[in-house]
Amino acid sequence: MVNSIDNESTAVGAADVAELARRVTGPVLLPGQEGYAEECAMYNVIVPNNPAVVVGATGPSDIRAALAFAEAHELAVAVMNTGHSSAVGGDRVLMITTRRMDEVTVDPAARRARAGGGARWQQVVEAAAPYGLAPLNGSSPLVGVVGYTLGGGLSATMGRRYGWASDHVTALDVVTADGEERHVDAENEPDLFWAFRGSKSNLGVVTAIEFDLFPVTRLHGGAIIFPGEHAEAVLRAYADLTAQAPNELTTSIAFMRMPDLPVFPEPLRGTFTVHVRISFLGSAADGEALLKPLRAAAPVMVDTVADMPYSGFAAIYSDPDSPAPFAEGTLSLPPLTADLVTRLIEEIGPKADVPANIVELRHLGGALRDTPAGAGAAGLREAEFVLWIATAGGPEQTEPAVRWTSELFAGLEPWALAGKHLNFLGEEGLDTEALRAAYPAPVYRRLARIKANYDPSNVFRLNHNILPSAGDIEQQ
């Protein structure tokens, strides 16, 4: 039940919200109420999020009621689970949170999982492991399954072997802007099925998602950390490694400049280091042979590469588990040729003045290059690397880093490729022109037409918005 509050600053009346609360099983909260801030909390706390009303959905009926309320009060609708994707809620916004719909089931015979709209990857990994199966999850166990997958899903463990997570979705249960519940797959509304797998939450609210699992129980993985002064030698060795890497090897390299703060572990606190993250699906012996030239390139500070159960994947990246303020940006790149390596060392190496904390290159290629029959709208098929840059802190840290990132990207323009990984766009994805450029033009045009069919009023416009258009958007 809605508590009594001073509602003069909100876009909806307390009495109307109380009526909505009577129709909804989950919480319905207004600004200032107990639980509101926690319900709206983003992983990136630098992103403002203060919707007029937030509905903690427990199932499709709650979502239908929330959408009807939003339509009656002319509110836009945002969707959020963990808050890892940027979503901006203001005083004309109703936010639907999905984290209570977090059930996960596994069909071991079909090698398939079904996850609720609020499930996280750790739940899926734990549910699949007893059957000797694993999903195409990312680097963090805390990321939501749906948002990650609808943005393409770049697996940090098995991406090069099995491709984009979005291409392995087999079905979706969704509630669209008109309040209709739909089961969407390759046979039922195939256009909508294609579009959801690359449009984030532009087309509705996903209440459940079904996807393939893979017969993987172990990895040869971990991180090798080198002193930053040897960055050039390490990057050149890494370029050689990725140039001949088998599809079973999925890696990244990160240039890490850690502030001298207690939250960062010794011996990395206040240092510049280079981290190579390794996930290899082959034998330990074959993995060690692949990594031998890399290890010989420079002195090694830390080496955690070893055989591990798949369920231990989070140790490879050791992503932070607490929300923080940060800014990020991304660019797509070709293979690491000698001239590109030289430019990167000039820009991000030990002699460069870099305000960003993390400059990372994730290796694509392999099965990520393929476009299988029935593939969705997401996926970088031409790029060999995704460059991702992140800086933690308030405006005094992030604003200089954002300016520097723009300058870096301008300098890398001779190598830059079209398209960007949707899950790394951050706040840039909230700009409609920047988002349009993240897609191939024909893909964006098709998405815009499907958006016009299923959400012509652009109700879902707060998360990486695709503008509805029945015609050629490039003529607008």
Secondary structure, DSSP 8 states (H G I E B T S, - for coil): -------TTSSS-HHHHHHHHHH-SS-EE-TTSTTHHHHH--SBTTS----SEEEE--SHHHHHHHHHHHHHTT-EEEEESSS-S-----TTEEEEE-TT---EEEETTTTEEEEETT-BHHHHHHHHGGGT-B----S-TTSBHHHHHHTT---TTTHHHH--GGGGEEEEEEE-TTS-EEEESSSSSHHHHHHHTTSTTSS-EEEEEEEE-B---EEEEEEEEEEGGGHHHHHHHHHHHHHT--TTEEEEEEEEE--S-TTS-TTTTT-EEEEEEEEE-S-HHHHHHHHHHHHTTS--SEE--EEEEGGGTHHHH----S-B-EEEEEEEE----HHHHHHHHHHHSTTS----SEEEEEE--GGGG---TT--S---SS-SEEEEEEEESSHHHHHHHHHHHHHHHHHTTTT-BS---GGG-GGGGGSHHHHHHTS-HHHHHHHHHHHHHH-TT--S-SSS-----SS-GGG-
